[in-house]
């Protein structure tokens, strides 16, 4: 089963809105971080650094 990196953002968004407890907010930040990582990974595969 493959996992779309874009799903990390929607999971983070859900966690952020679900509760303002610290553990939910920290988990949301982690999912947003990985969403950015996956987006950058896709961009850099298309155009490597140095080109």
C-alpha positions in Angstrom: 0.0 0.0 0.0 1.4 3.4 -1.0 0.8 6.5 1.1 0.4 9.9 -0.5 2.6 12.6 1.2 -0.3 15.0 0.8 -2.3 13.1 3.3 0.1 14.2 6.0 -1.3 17.7 5.7 -4.9 16.6 6.0 -4.1 14.5 9.0 -2.2 17.4 10.6 -5.2 19.7 9.9 -7.6 17.2 11.6 -5.3 16.8 14.6 -5.0 20.6 15.0 -8.7 21.2 14.9 -9.6 18.1 17.0 -8.1 19.4 20.3 -6.0 22.2 21.7 -4.2 19.7 24.0 -0.5 19.9 23.7 -0.1 16.3 22.5 -2.5 16.9 19.6 -0.9 20.1 18.6 2.6 18.5 18.7 1.4 15.6 16.5 -0.2 18.1 14.1 3.1 20.0 13.8 4.9 16.7 13.0 2.4 15.9 10.3 2.8 19.4 8.8 6.5 18.9 8.8 6.3 15.7 6.9 3.8 17.2 4.4 6.4 19.9 3.7 9.1 17.3 3.4 7.1 15.3 0.8 6.3 18.4 -1.2 10.0 19.4 -1.3 11.0 15.9 -2.2 8.6 15.9 -5.2 9.9 19.3 -6.4 13.5 18.4 -6.0 13.0 15.1 -8.0 11.8 17.2 -10.9 14.6 19.8 -10.6 17.6 18.7 -8.6 19.6 21.3 -6.6 22.4 22.8 -8.8 20.4 22.9 -12.0 
